[in-house]
Amino acid sequence: MAKSASDSSTLAARKPDFTASAETQVVIDFDDNRAASALVGPYGQNLALIERRLNVVVDSRGNHITLTGTRDACDAGRRVLEMLYTQAAQGIELAQGDVEGAIRATLAQGSLFPFDPKHPSKPISNFEAINLRKRPVRARTAAQDSYIRALKSNELVFGVGPAGTGKTWLAVAHACMLFERKEVDRIILSRPAVEAGERLGFLPGDLKEKVDPYLRPIYDALYDLMDARIVERALQANEIEIAPLAFMRGRTLTNAAIILDEAQNTTSMQMKMFLTRLGENSRMIITGDPSQVDLPNGQVSGLSEAVRLLDGVQGIAQVHFKGEDVVRHELVARIVAAYEGAAPKAQAAKS
């Protein structure tokens, strides 16, 4: 367990943005050297992220970490380090997304609740997890937590929001969990074959080889969440099926976990057709980003229409992600925020 002590000091450089003016130094001692090393990250990248996001100066010497900044900033940094240390001590491999999630959970919690040093990871540990044979996948943000809860309790779930929020990743993880537990017999992956502003021309090969480039993100998630041999065997046995959206008409999909990715590029008729494929003992997950529609001008996105028409329907859940939920890279969150901020101005200019 970590132990901390604080005293006042002065630091001229790197003035934090927190409101308190007096600067503080907090020293944290971690008992587990291995967990402390995992907490720091390769070349100190986890601590560097904490420095940038919280405007504190972090110095690491072995299992001793010193935070320097305003009192509020140091307190937030201490909470983040305690959360991450608890996860590292449990053998959880820390990625930058975990660090970002801990920072956001701490900032969202703010001073609404008193900090309990005996349970430093409480805001994160209460988040839902998807338990897979290869490794557990835990929600990193409140929106991801709501998403996993929706996936576990509804037959049809819409995950809507910008890139980098984990919509597809968690959808694949949930489908893999259902498949591993034999709750479904197969996983069906589908995606509209719409190029993102480019013309790729004729693609050689059979149907699977033609569609594979469009489904690459889902393949990447599959191989990262399941053993490669199991994935290959399931693909050969058609237990993991690639089903191009154009060839779904007339099918009834039973005992399956069905994922439709990049659903913002479906037309209204395609979305209605896909939704009505849902069969007995199946789960359907539809993900998409309404801000990245690649349909020809004048065509209405089937995703936006379905989200509007099916809002409040029993058995259907909708989870909406925002720019602050991006966990891919801190720059992605800034990029999304910049585009979201520019959209109203562009709309106002047109009108």
N, C-alpha and C positions, 0 to 999 in steps of 0.2 A: 504494500500500500504506500501511497505517496504521502510525504509530510511536507508542510510548507510553513514559511515564516516570512514576515514582511517588515520593511523599515523604509523611512523616507530617504530619498536621495535626489540629486539634481542631474538632469541630462539636457544639454543644450540642443543637440541634433534630433531630428526625426520626431517632431512634436506631434503627439497623438491628437486625434480629432474628438475624443471623448470630452464631455463637458467639464469634468473636474479638472482644475488647474494644477493641483499639487501632484507631483510625480512620486511613484512608489516603486520599490524593488521587491519582487516576490521570488523566493528561492524554494524550489521543489526538489525533494529527494525521493527517488524511486528505488524500491528494494530489489526489483527484478532487473538485472542488467540486460538480459535478452529482450525483455519487453520494452525497456527504455530505448534500446538501440532501434527496435522496430518502430517505436514512436517517433524518433528523430527522422527516420527515412533515409534512403540513399542520398548521400551528399547533403544531408540536412534539408531536403526539399519540403518535408512536412512542416518543419519549423519556419522555413522561409515563407510558406503560404500563410501560416498563422501571423507572422510579422506583417505581411502585406495587408491582410484582411482586417486585422485588429489594431494596426498601428502601434505595435509594441516592439521593443527590441528583445530578442531571444538569444541567450547565450547558453550553449550546452557544453558541459564538461563531464564526460562519463555519464553517470546516472543522476547528475545534478544539473538542473535547468533553471536559469535565472530569467525572469521577466522584468523589464523596465519600461515604465510608462505611467499613465494616469492610473488612479486607483481602480476606476471602472474597467479600463482596458485590461489591466493586469488580472482583475478578478475574472473577466470573461476568458482571458487566455488560460488561466488556471483551470477553469471548468472544462475547457476544450481539452487540455492536456490530460486531465483526470479521466475524462470519457474515453479518450483514445488509448490511454494506458490500460484501462480496464479491459478493453477489447483485445489489445495486444497480449495481455497477460493470459487471456483465454485462448490464445493461439490463433486469433483471427488476423489474417494478413491485411495490413492497412494499405489502401490505395488513396490517391489524392482526393477521390470522390468521397471517401469516408471522412477525411479531414474537413473537406468543404461542408459535408453534412453536419458534422459536429459543431462547426463554427456557426452554421445557420440555425441549428437547434438552440445553441446557447444565446445567440442574439435574439431569436424569437421569444425565448423564455424570459430574457431580460431580468428585471428585478421583480417580476410578478410572483415568483416563488422563492422562498429562502433556499440557499444552496446548502445541501446536506453532504458534508465530506464523506460520510459513511456510504452514501449512494451517489457517487459522482456521475455515474453513467445513466441515471434514471431516465432523462429525456430520450436517450438513444435506445436503451435496453427495452423500453416499452414498445418500440416500433416492431411491426410484424416482420416475420422472416419466412422465406421459402426454403425448406430443408431438402436439399438434394444429396444424392450419394457422394458426389464429387466434392461439394462444399456448400455451406449455407449461403443464401443471398438475403441480406437484410436491407430493409428500407433505409435510405439515407436522409430523406426529407419527410415532412409531414404529408406532402402530396403523394409521395411514393407509398407511405404507410396506408393512406386512404385507398390507394390503387390496389395494393395487395389484399386489403380487407374486402374490397369490392370483388376482386377476382375469386376469393374464397367463398363468397356468399351469394353470387349471382351467376346465372347461366349465360348472360350476354353483358359484356362490359365494353364501353367506349373509353379509350385513353386518348385524350385530345390535348395537344400542346406543342411547344417548340421543340426543335432538335436538341438532343443531349439531356433530356429529362428522364430517360430510362423507360419510356413507354414500351418499346419493342423488346428490350432486354428483359424486363420483368414479365412480359407476356410469354416469352419463350421459356423463361424459368418456371413459370406456373404450369405451362403445358408439359414441360419435362417432368415436373413433380407428379402431375396426374398420370403420366405415362409410366413412370417408375413404380408408382403405387398400384398400377393395374386398374385405376379408376376409369381409364379410357384405353381403347385398343390401339389407337394411332394418333399421330399428330399430322394435321393438314396445314400446309403453309401456302398462302396465296398473296398475290400482289398485282396491281395493274401494271401492264407492260407499257409504261409511258415514259419517254425519255425526258430528262430534265433540261429542256431547252436545246437539245441536240438531236441530230438525225444520225442514228447508228447504222442505218441501212440493213441489209440482209445479214443475218447471223447464221453460220453453218451449224450442222449437227442435228441431233434429234430434239424432241420437244423439251426434254429436261435441260439439254445443253443450251437451248435458245433462251430459256427462262432463267437459268442459273445466275447470269450477271445481275438481274434485277433483285434476286433474293440473297445476294451475298451477305448483307448485314445479318439476316436471320441465320444463315449458315455459320457465320462467325460466332454468334451467340450460342448456337447448338454445340459446337465443338468446344467452346469454353466452359459450358455448363454440364456437359456429359462426356463420358469417356469416348475417345475417337472411334474405338473399335465398335462400341455399342451403336454409335451414330451410323457408321458405315453399314453395319449389319441391318439396322432398322431401315435404312434407305433401300438396301437391296431387297428386303422382305416387304417393301411398300408399307411398313408401319410408320415411317415418316414419309409423307407424300407431298410432292410438289404439284399443286393444282392451279394452273393459270386461271385467272378470273374469267377469261373468255370461254373456258371449257367447263364452267361450273353449272351451267343451266341444265335443269332436269334431274340433278342429283339430290339425294337426301342423305345427309351426313350424320350417321349414328355412331355412338360410342367413340367420339373423337373430340380432341382439343383442336379447335380451328382458329387460325390467326390470319387476319387480313391486315397487312401492313401497307403504309402509304395510302390509306383509304381516301385521302383528300383528292386523289386522282381518279376516283370512280365517278361515273356519271350517275344521275338519279336512278335510271333504270337498272344499271349494274348493281348499285347498292341494294335496291329492293330485291333484286334477284338473289343476291348473296345472302341477305338476311333471312330469306325464306328457305334456305337450304338447311337450316338448323333442324336436326333430328333428335330422336330419343337418346337420353343420357349423353348429350354433347354439351360442350362449353364453347362459346364463341367470343373472341377478343378482337376488337377492331381498333387500330391505332392510326393516327394521322396528325398532320400539322396543317390547319386551314390556311396558314400564311404562305405555304409553299405549294400552291396548286399549279400543276403543269398542263392542265387541260387547255384545249384551244379556246380563244376568246369567245365569250358568249355562252359557254357551257357551265351549268351550275354544278358545283361539287356535291356529289352524293353524300359525303360525310357531313357537311354543314347542314344539309337538308334533313338527314336522318337524326342528327343530334337535336335539331329543333322539333321534329315531329314526335320523337320517342321520349322526350323529356317527361319524367314522371310515370312512365309505364312500369307496372309491377314486374319485377324480375330482371329489369334492365337498369344498369348503373352507369353513370357518366362521371369520369374524373377529369378535371380540367387542370392542366399544368400551366405554370407561368414562367416567365424568364428567370425569376429567382429560384426556380426548382432545377435549373440546369446543373448537372453534376459532372459533365464530361470534362470541362476545363474552364477555369475562371474567365478566360477570354471569350469563350462561347457565350457565357451569361451576359457579358458586356455587349457582344455583337447583337444578341437577340434584343437586349434592352434598347440599343441604338435604332434597330429597325422598327421595333414597336413604337418608339417615340417619334420616328419619322412618318409612320403611316397616317396618323391624324392630320399632320401638316400637309401631306400630299393630297389627302382627300379634300381638305379645305381649299387647297389651291385649284383643284379641278372644278369645285363648285363655285 
